[in-house]
Each structure stands twice: as C-alpha cells, then as structure tokens.
C-alpha cells in the first residue's frame, strides 16, 4: 500500500519517530548493562528521530502544503513518440510531504516502544516483554480510517500483531508483523487477506552509549507489492528514505519487489516493469539548523502502470537527478533486507498473548500526527504533563465564573484523566460511569492521515451531552469554550 495508502492502508502498517517517554539517566551507564534495558535503547532512538523531525517542522507551515496528486488534465500532452502517449511524471516533493511519509516510520517505532516501555513499567499490564520471545495480540487500529471501519465489522476477525526483539553485540533488532488473513477476507476482500512484515534495527557504538544508526523497512504483498525503507545515519548526519506504492491492481506472474530489493538489482526501471504506480526517494542532512538541511526529494508517478508509457517532456530534466538519487538511497537502505510472508513470525507454544497490543497500535497513531499552522508545526499529541497543565489552567479559568455546569464538567473530566494515568495513550477514561473522550477539531484539512494543515486546531474533551474546546500552544491554554449538546 502506499504508505500514503499504507498511511492509507496500514498499516497501510506497520508499517516503514514527539518525544514519547522520558529517557532516564544513561550518561555513564552502558545501554545493555541491565537485562531489561532494551526500552532505554528504543527510547533514545525515538528521541533522536524526534529531534530530526523538529528540524523538518521548522520548514513546514500552513503555506508549505503538499502538492496535489498528479493529474493528466494539468499536464502537457506533447508526445515523445508518434505511437505512444506520455503518462509518466517525475516531480520534486515538499518537506511537508516528507514529514507525512516519515510519520509512518515513527508510527511503527512508537508501537514497539509502547510494548517495551509500558509492559515493563505498568503494573496494570500482564506479561512483561523480554527479548528473544514472541508476543502477539489483537490490534484493530490502523492508520487508515477506512481500514478501521473494515475491522469494526463484526464479520471481520480482528487482525493479529506479532512482535519480537533480539539483541546482538551492537544492535537492538525488532520485527513487527501484522496478520490480516482470515476466511472472511479471503472470500470477500482477497486484496486485504495479507500479511505486512516490518524490520527495525538500532545500531549503537562499541561503548554502548549512543545510537549510531536507525533502520526500518516494511513489505506488503498487496497487488503487485509495496515497500518502504529508511535509514537514519547519525555518524554522517544523513537521512535516506524510499518507498513504492502499487496501482491497487493484481498483476499475476510479476516478480515480488522483495526479490529485486534483496538481491541488489532494484532500479527505477523495475518500477515500470512491475507495473507499480510510483516510487518516492528522499535524502537530507540530519541537522538542527534548517538552513543546512540539503533536502532532496523526487517522486516518479505512472498514471496507468503501462510498461509502454513514457515521460512527459517537461519532466525530462528531472530524470537524471531522480535516477541518481534512487540509486544512492537504495544502496544505503538495502543493507537491511525486506522480509516477506515466507519469513513471517510464526506462533508456537512459547509465544505470549498480551492484552495491550491494540493500545500500542492506537498509541502509535496518536503519537505520530502533526499540525501545521501559523503557530508553527508540532505533534498533535498532548502528553501527560501537558494535559495536567491544561487542566490546571482550565480549572483556574472557571474558578471565578458562575458557570457551575462547566466547573463540574472540568472536574469530572480531570478525574477521568486521573483514572488512566497509569496507561495513558492519548485519551481519557471513565468517571461516574461516563466516558470522557479527548480529541481535536480544526478548520483545515488532513494530508495523508498524518498532517493537519489549518489556521486553528482546538483540543476537544467531550461526552454524549457536553463538550469543552480549548487551544493549547507552548504550554498556554486559550479560547476555552464549554457547551452542552
């Protein structure tokens, strides 16, 4: 799926990282001195990814919107050959669009990090995570609204997410595989009767004190297959990313992309020959100075996935830089092979069923959404500290007012928040048998399920009968509005 569609479809998952949890003091302590410190390594990796994202955020604002999808109606109809019409484009892509793609990487790391962190630190969860063991559980939530609706159908069994973690001398490795296969999908929606295989790897230095590289890829054998792959190279301060996305059609007899990727022969021509819709390649520096980003991004797009199509003439100038960047990125990311359904994690008598996998998937979604407006670009997620601060300010706001209904609502909502503090994943809980939901609303639009472009975004706490809206920027609550439905 394109992790535009894997953003649309995953999981268009699990798939290919807001500072999630706070890193403990590790200054002079080896990452792996303790038997259960893989969570420290994972947490530091996510913090490094977040630091890079914050640099990208400085270049994303409400005016830096993604380009629209290519449309044949907006392109030149000049033919390069007398008998074959052009139907391919090669376009540069914006930083905002790369942020959207990059959130798919963060999504998966956040899921695995949740399992590592919460299963160990939260007394309310059973089955503490250990390396070299297989953990699995139902995980209905995906990054696609349409797929969430699919799995909420009572006829469709919940998909299963399986996670393993291993360590070697200089690496923390993980696999995260999502199994959607069941009889109902096989008979009614065979395109979704698939598995999605994810690889992740965190490389640290010989003193085990710092993360050197972070790799991740995923592979979806949907239609004519898709993959996403990335590398954060902190030694050389470089970021590499590539993805392909299919046409949504089945093409029997075509070789899997994983074959080309893993044997070292993947090239731009493969995209055309395999009748895929397109490919995306990105390279940039990893820096805290946005002016030093040296950002490069190209997307190849094929309108009808025909092997006979040609490039529109006005995009010919982009062919060579796209192909050069494709080769450079591929040679960097291919070190971590793609896994296919033949390598899919299998369950055995020692596999551990856990009851918090769906929480992990939802947490990954919540931790990865971004808002861009005149106030800047940031994660939408309110962590426990921010939400506690917001409740304090809202309580003070209503302290001197005669609105007793609003005061009571805020008091009850805060108690609902307190009820889930031990396993907070971005939503509230119940108080007095009433469910309090934390969400948001905006006056703009969402791109690729990840980035909200808007003038204003308001956080929203609501029940079936009451709603509280407020803005929260840089630790300050404003524009508080309470209403009864």
N, C-alpha and C positions, 0 to 999 in steps of 0.2 A: 504494500500500500504505500502511497507516498507518505512519508511521514508528513506530507501535507495531508495525505489520506491516512497513513499511519497516524499523523496528527489527526487526520480524519478517521483513520481506521484503527488505531490501536488502542492504543495499542495499535491505532493503526500502527501498537505497543511495541511494546515493551521496549518496547522497544524503546537508538542509537542513541551547572548543575546547580537566594535568599539564604541566607545563612540559616541553616536549619537548626542544628543543635550546637551548643557552645562547646568549643574544644577545651578539654581540661588541660592542665599544665603538663606539657610534654617537653619542656625546654631541654632538659638534660637526661630525659628518660628515653630509652630505646622504645620504638613503636611496639616491638614484639617481645618485650621483657615479660609481659603478663600473658597468661594462657588465653584470656578473653579480651584482648585489646584490638581486635580487627576493627571494631567500631571506631576506634581512635583514628586509624588509617583512613577509613572511609569518610569520616567526618572532615578530616583535613583535606581530602581530595575535593569534597563538595565545597568547602570554603575557598579553595583555590579556583574552582570553576566559577563560583560566585564573584570573586574578585575580578576575573576577566569579564564576566557579564556586566559588571558595573561600569567598566570602561565602554563596552558596547552601548550601555544605556545612555551614556553622555552624548552619543551621536544619534539617538533615536528621540524624536519628539512628534508632536501632532502633525507637523508639516512633512515629516520624513516617512510618509506612508508607503506601504508596499506597492509595487507596480501591479496593475491589473493583469489577469491572465491574458496570454496572447490571444488575439482574435484575428481570424482571417479577414474580417471586414476592415481592419485597420492596417493591413499590410499591403505592400506593393504586389501587384500581380505580374511583375516582369518575369518572364521565363528564362531560365538559363539554357534550356534545351527546347527544341521545337516540339517534341512529343511528350515531355514530362513536365508538369507544372510544379513549381516550388511549394513545399509545405513544411519546411523546417525553419526555425529561428534559433539564433544564439544571442542571448541578451545578458547584459550585466544586471546584477541584482543588488538591492539595497542592504544596508546594515540591519534595518528593521526586519527584513525577511530572514536574514541570517539568525537574528535573535530568535525568531519563531522556530526555525529549524533546530537551533541549539537547545531549545527547551525540551525537545524530545530526548536529548542526551541527559539533561538534568532530571527529567521525569523518571528514568529508569534508575539512576543512581539514588534518587530520593527514596524510591520504593525499597531498594535493597538496604539502604541506610536505615530506614524505619524498622525493618526487620532486625537488623543488627543492634540498633540502639534501644528500641522500645522493648523488645523481647527480653533483654537483659536487665533493664533498669526499672521496668514497670512491674510491680508485684501483682497487678491485676491480670497479667498475661501468663499463660502456662507455656511450657516447652521452650526453654531458653536456647537461643541459637548457638550452635557450635560449628566450627569449620569441619569440613570433610563429611558432613551429613546432609541429607536431602530433606528439605522442608517444603510442604505443599499445603495449599488451601484454596478455597473458592475466592475468586477475585472478579466480581462482576463489573466494577467500574473501569471504564477505559477512557481514553482521551477524546473519544468521539461521542457526541450526543446521540447520533443515530444508532450506534452500537450499544450504548447504554439502554436505549429503548428496546433493542432486539433482545438483550439478555434479561430484561424485566418481563418479557413474555413468559407466562408460566409454562408454556410448552417447551421452552428452550432451557436445557440444563445449564447451571452456572459453569463458566469456564474455570479451569484449574491453573493456578500459577505455581511453578516449582522453582525453588532457588537452592543453589549450592554455593559454598565458598571454600576455597582452598588457599594454602599459602606455600610458597617455596622460599628460597633464600632471599630474593629481592622483590617478590611480588605478592600482592593480595589479588587473587583471581575470583571472579564470580560468574555463574551462569544463571540466567533467569528466563525460563521458558513458559510460554503461555499455550495451553492446550484448549482449543475451542471445539474439538471434534466430538460429535455425538450423533446419534441416529437421526434426530430431527433435522439438524443442519445438513447432514449427508443427503437426506431425501428431499428437502425443501429449499435449502440455500447452500448448495455444494461449494460455492465460492468462499464461504466462511467456515467450511469444515476443515480447518487448517491448524497448523502449529506455527508459532513465532519463536525463533531461537535468538537469544541475546548472549553476547560475550562482554565481559568487562575485565579490565586489568589495571591495577595501580602499582606502579614501579617506584620503589624508594631507594635511597642511596645506601652505600655499604655500611654506613654507621646507623642506618635505620632511623634517621632523624628528620628526613624531609622527603616529600613526594617529588619525584623527577618527571614522571610521565603518567598520563591517564589515557587509556584507550577504551573504546567501546564500539561494538557493531551489533546489528541485528539483521536477521534474514527472514523474510516472509514468502513462503512458496504459494503466493496467490496469483492466479492468472499465469502470467509469464515471469513471475517473481520480482521481488524488490529487495533492496538492502540499503542500509545507512551505516556509515563508518566514520570514526573521528579519532583524532589524536591531539592531546594537549602535551606539548613538549616544553617543559619548564626549564630545561637545561639550555635550550636555544631560544626560548621565548617565542615559540611558533605554534599556531593553531591550524589544523588541517581538518577538512570535513568534505564528505561526498555522499551523495545519495542518488538512487534511481527510483523511478516510480512508473508503474505499469499502466497499460491502456485500459485496465478493467475488463479485458477480454482474455479468453483462454486461447493459447496457440499450441496445440499438441505437437510434440516432436521437437520443440526447441530445447536446446541445452540450458540447464539451470545457470543463472548468473554466478552461483557459488562455484561452479566448475572453473569458469574463467578467472574469477577473483582469486581462488586458492591456488591455481597453477601458474599465476603470474602473467596471464595473457590478456587481461581485461584492457580494453582500449575504447575510444569513442565510437569506432565503427561497430563494436559489439552492440551498443545501444540500438543502432539502426537494424542490424541483422537480427536481433532478438525481438524486434517489433515492440520495443518499450516506448513509453510516452516521452521520457526525457531523463536528463541527468543534471545534477547540481554539484558544483565544486567550489570550495571556499578555501582561502588561505589568508591569514593575518598574523601580525605580531601579537604576542601576549604582553600587554603593557598597561600601566595605569595612566599613561598620557595618551589621550585620544588622538592627538596630532601625530603620534608615532605608530598608529595602528597599521599602516601599509596594507589596507584591506583590498582583497581581490576576490571577485565572485562572478561566475558565469553560469548560466543555465542554458542547456540545449533542450529544445522542445520540438516534438514531431506531432503534427496535427492528426494524421491518420494512421500512423505507425506502419506506413508502407516502406518496404525496402527500396523502392524506386524513387522516392521523393528527393528533392534537392533543397538547398539552402536559398532563401530569399536573398537577392543580390545585395540589399542594403546591409545585411548582416555578414557578408563575406569577410569584412575586415576583422570580425571577432573570431573567425575560425581558428587561426593560428594561436592566439593567446589562450583560447578555450582549450584547445588540444594540448598545449604545453602545460597549462595548469592542471588539466585532468591527469596527465602522466605524472607530474610532480606529486600531486596529492595521493594518487593511487599508490605510488612507490613508498610513500610514508605510512599509509594506513594498513597496507596489506600484510604487515608483519603479524597482525592478529587475525587468524583465519575466520571465515564465516562458518557457522555450524548450521546444519540442515536437519530435516526430520530424522535422518539416519543417525544423527548424534544427539537426538532429543533425550532429555533427562527421563530415565525410567524409574518407576517406583518399585521398591522391594519391601520386605518385611521390616527393615530397619528405618524406612522413611518415616518422618514425623509429621503428623497432621497438626497444623496450627490454626487458631481461630481468629487471627488478626490480619490475614492476608488481604481481605477486602479493604480494611482500614489503611493498609500500606499503599494499595493502589490509589485510593482516594486522596491520601496524603501527598502522593507524588503529583497528582493533578493540582491540588491546592497550592503546593509549594512552587509550581512552575509557571503560573500565569503572571503576566506582566501588564501594567497600564502605562500608557504614554500620553501625556498632555502638557499643558503649559507649566505645570509644577515639576516637570521632568519625567523620567522613566524609572519605574521601580516595580518590585513584586507586589501583587495584589494582597498576598497572604498577610494576615495580622498574626504575629506570634503571641505567645502568652504575655510577654512583657508589654507589648503594645496594646493588647486588648485590656490588660489590667489598668494601664494608664488611661485608656479611653473611658473605661467605666468610672474611674475616679473623677475625671473631668466632667463627664455627663452627669454624674451624681451631684457634683458641685453646681452644675448649671441649673439643675432643677431644685436645688436646696431652698432657694428663696422665692420660688414661684408657688402659686396656689394650685397648680395642676397636680392633684393627688393621684389621678389615674396614671400620668406619666411617671411620677415618682415610684408608684407601685410596680409598673412595668419594668423600669430600670432595675429596681431591687430584685425582682423575680428573675430577670434575665441574667443578672450577675450571679445569682445563686445557681442558675442553670449552667453557667460557665464554671463555677467552682465545682460542680458535680463531675466535670470531665477533665479537671486539670491534670490528673494522673495519666490520661491518654488522649490529650487534646490533639486533634488533627486538622483544625481549622473550622470546627463547628461547635455549637453549644450542645447542651444536653436537655434534660427534663427538670422541671421544678413544679411541684404540686400537681404532677401528672400532666403537665402541659409541655409540649415540645417547643423549644426556642431555637430558631434557625438563624445562623449567621451567613449572609450572602452579600451581594453588591448589585448595584444598578448603575447605568451610565447613559449618556446621551450620544454615544458614538456607535462604533461597530467593532466587531471582533475579527481578527485576521488569523486564520489557521488554527482556531480554537485556543490560541495562547495569548496573543497581544490584543489589548483593548485600546483603540485609539478614540479619544473622547476629550471633550472640554472639561467635564467634571465626572468624577466617579465617587459615588456615595456608598459607604458600607451600610448594611441593612440588617437589622435584627427584627424578626417577625414571628408571630404565631398566626393561627387562623383568624384571629379577631383584632390584632394590634400590630403596628409597625413603628419602628424607630429608625430614622435615617440620620446619618452624620458623615461629615468628611473628616479624614484623618491624614494630615500631612506633616512630616517632620516632628512627630510627637505632639501635635496640637489638634484638638477637636474643634470643629466649627460647623455652622449651619445645621444645628440639631433640630429635627422635626419629628414630633410624635403624632400619630394619627390612629384612630380606631376605624377598623374596616367596616 
